[in-house]
Amino acid sequence: MRRRLLGATVAAAIALCDAGGALAQDRPLRVVEIALREGRASGPELRAPARGAPTLRLTRGERVELRWTSERTMDLHLHGYGIEMRADGGTTTVMAFLARAAGRFAVETHDPSGRHLTVLYLEVHPR
């Protein structure tokens, strides 16, 4: 299912239960601050490679809140989770979800020309 919310402060809460049947709201919330500057993501919890987009490591079943700040307005899309949102320049935008699927997922910007740029990878590891 794909959800598109523009100008929203909370993008989506994807699932109410994880595979084990535990209610997502019973899990602790992990808040991650991410700054977008000149098309690059940075933050204290991100692992920055020598080149390319940084990586954020998560564990399957975590409730996550990514708090994005950006110098300009841009659309963000978390592949594999179907979350698409607009990060307004100069404000904080929240992308909230349950890390329900293990794997490596790209977060991309979508610019008006249709070009996609990966700004972050999420690695969701099994418990």
Protein Blocks (a to p, Z undefined) as FASTA:
>chain_A
ZZddehiabfbdfbfbdfkopafklpccdddddddeehiacdfkbccdfbdcddddddeh
iacddddddfbdcddddehklpacdddehiacddddddfbgcddddddddfkopacdfbd
cddddZZ
